Amino acid sequence: GFFIEQKYSEILGYKTPIDEFLWQVLNLIFSCIIDARISGTDGTMARRRFIAPLSDSEQQTLTSAYQDGEKRALRRRAHAILLSNQGHTINQISEILQVRRDAVSRWLKQWETSGLDGLIDKPRSGRTPALDDNDHQRLQELVAEQPHQLRSLHARFQEETGKKVSMVTLRRALKKK
């Protein structure tokens, strides 16, 4: 701003009330140009929606979720909240995280209404597991008794539990634990 004012004075060499008025108009135009460059790339103004300032404990919780969260979705959402707290716009956050703008907006709302619980995925419907925790425990016991006999372990497990599972399911269950 000062540089432009200095050049303007040098060019005209004098100041009158009209010059002052023109200077104010130039300042207004200049600030609009800067705002347009700061806003979205399509020329529309970026909406500036930020979360309420985070407390130290909230920031620590979100940082922990971002760095050590079990699921990628939680880490990404926590990162979005931290970025918003730093002053990034929704458009900037969506570009940084490579997600849609409406997803970022939804995450901010979920944070404001439910805190960290709002960022965690809710259980979804789907097929119930063929084997429960007791079955997994029994499989481990059978493996301890017969470590290299998968066919006999399979037959014995089906006989004891009455559950018909494929060898693939059995192998997958053994890999999990």
N, C-alpha and C positions, 0 to 999 in steps of 0.2 A: 504494500500500500504506500509506504513512504517513498519508495523508488519512483513509483508512477507519479506521485504528487510532485516530487522534485523535478522530474522530466517535464511535467505539465507546466510548472512554473518557469522552467528554463525556456520552453518553446514560446510561451505567451509573453513572458517578461513582466507581467503585471497581474494584479488581482483586483477584480471588481466583484460586486454582488452577483453578477451573472456568472463570472468565473467560479465563484463559490458554489452556485447552483449546479453548474455543469460538473464540477468536481464531485458533488454528492450523487449526481446521476451516474457518473462513471464508476464510483464506488459501488453503487447498487448493482450495476451491470456486471462489474467484476466479481462481486460476491455471488451473483446468480451463476456465473460461469464456473466458479469454483465449486458451488453446490452441485451443479450438473455433473462435474467430473467426479465428485465424491460419490454421487448416487449411482444407480444401476447403469450398466453399459448400454441399455436400450434407450437412455434418455429420460426415463421416468425416475422420479425421486424414490430412493430406497426408503421403505418404512423403517423407522427406528423403534423397534420394540425390544426393550431390554428387560431382564428379570430384575427383581428387587436386589439391592446389594447383598452379597452373601456374608454371613457371619463367619468367623474363623473356623468354627466347628463344621459348618456346612461346606466351606471350601475344602477343608481337610477330608471330609467324607467323600466329596465329589472327586477330589484328586486321587484318593485311594481307589474309588470305583473306576476311574479312568485308567489308572496304572495297573491295578491288580484285579479288575472285574473278571468274573468267570466267563461271561459271554461277551462277544464282540459288540453286540447291539447295546448293551449297557455301557461299555467303554465309550462307544461313539456318542451316546446320548449325554453322558457325563461331560465329555469333551465339549459338546455343544453348549451346555449350561456354563461351563467355565469360560468359553469364548465370549458368550453373551455378557457375562460378568465383566469381562475385559473391555467391553464396548463395541464388539463386532456386531454388525447388522445381521439380520436373518439372511439376506442375500450373500453376504460375505461368508457366513457360517456354512450355508448350503454349498458354496463353491469350494471351501476348504475341505469339507467332509464328503463332497461328491454325492449329495443327496438332494431330494426335491425340497423346495422352499416350504411347502406345506408340512412336510415331515418335521422340519426344524421348529416351525411354529407350534405344531402339536406337542413336541417335546417340551418346549418352554411352558406351555399351558399345563401339561402334566406335572412338571416340576413345581409350578406355583400352587397347584391344587393338592398334590399328594406327596411332594418331596421325592426322595429317592425311590420310594415304593412305586411312584408313578412312572419311573423310568425302567423298571424291571418288567420283562415280558410276563404276561399272565399265562397260566396254563391253557393249552389249547386242546380241543377235542381231537380224538384220534383213537386208533386201536389200542386196547389195553395190552400191556406186555404179557407175553405167554408165560413168563416166569416171574414170580414175586421174590422178595428178599429171602424168604425161607427156602425157596427152591435154589437160589444162588448159594446159600449157605450149605445146603445139603450136597450140592454139586461139589463144592470145595472139599467137603468131608470125604466124598466118594473118590475124588482125585487123590487125596492124601492116602487112601487105602489102596487104590489101583492106579498109580500115576500114568502108566503107558498103555492102558487097555481101554481105549475110547469106546469100542463096540460093546464090551461087557458093561462099562459104566453107563452107556446109553440105555441098554436093556434093563439094568438094575434100577436106574432112575425112573424109567417109565413104569416098571413093576411097582415100585414103592409109592409113587405119587399118582399114578393113573393118568398122567399127562402125556399126550403124544406130541413130541417135538422132533423136528428133523435134526439130523447130524449138524447141519449148518447152524441152526439155532443153538444147539448145544455148544459148538465151538465158539460161537460169538459170545455166549454167556460166560464161558470159561476165560475168554480174553478180557472181559470187562473187569474182572476181579483180580 
